[in-house]
Amino acid sequence: MGDRHRLDDRATRLDDGSLTVRPAAWVELISLSILLINMYTAHIDAITSMCGPVHGCAYLIVLILALNRTTLPVRTRLLGLIPGVGGVLVLRQTS
């Protein structure tokens, strides 16, 4: 597998699902950082209105993807429940 470029060849990296968890985990962490910095400095309502839903959606995506990966141990999947850093912790455990 891998060197003849047949239809049944596939990248092994796509099989474990980390390709979909990785961007959502980083969006979750970065949006939380932006929200916290905004809360403790200028508290601009437009930033809160924009980053709040982005953070919430990223958290839900990470949560669903982490819990649905049945190949992972239960402890690793439950790390996805931690808001803000759960996705990055799941990635850390899987790599």
N, C-alpha and C positions, 0 to 999 in steps of 0.2 A: 504494500500500500504506500502511496505517496509519491512515487517517482515516475509513474507512467501517465498521470493525468487522465485517469478514466473517470467515468461518471460516478462510480462508487467510492472514489477517493474523497476524503474530507479532512479538514484540519482538526487535529485532536483538541486544540484549544477551544473550539466552539462546542465541544461535547460536554464540558463540565459546567457550562452556564456562567462562568466568571466574566465572560465578555459582556453580558447584560447586567450583571450586578455591579461591576466596576464603575461605569459612568454614573449610575444612580447613587452609589455610595459616596462618590466624591462630590456630586451635586448636593447631596444631603449635608455633608460636612461643611462645604463652602457656604451654602446658603445659611446654615446655622451660625457660622462665624460672622457673616455679614449682618444677620439679625442681631447678634449679641453686641457687635461693635456699634451698630446704629443705636441700640438701646442705651448703651452707656456713654455715647457721645452726643450726637446732634438730635437723635430721635426724629428723623424725617419720616413723615407718614407715608410718602410715596414709596420709599424703600421698604418699609414694613408691608405695605399693600402688595408689593411685587414679590418680595422674597418669602413671605409667609406661605402663600399657596405653593410656591415652588418647593419649599422645604417639606411641606406636608405631603405633596405628591411623591417626592423623592423618597421620603420615609416609608410611605405605603408600598411603593415599588420594591424597595429593598426588603421590606418585611415579607411581602408575598413571595418574592424570588428566593429569599433565604429559607423560608419555611417549606417551600415546595421542592427544594433540592434534597430528595430522600437519600441520596448517596452520602450526605454529610452526617456526622454524629449529631445527636439531639442537642448536646451542649453548644456546638458550633451554630446550629440553626437558631437556637434561642438567643444567641448574641445579637441577632438581627432585631430583637425587640428593644434594644437600648436605643433611645432616640439620639440622633446626632452622630454618634460614632459607631453604631451597631454594624453598619454596612462595611466600614473599614476594618472592624474587628473580624467580621466574617471572612473578608478577603485575606486578612493576615493569617487566620487559621487555615485557610485552604491553600495558601501558597507555600 
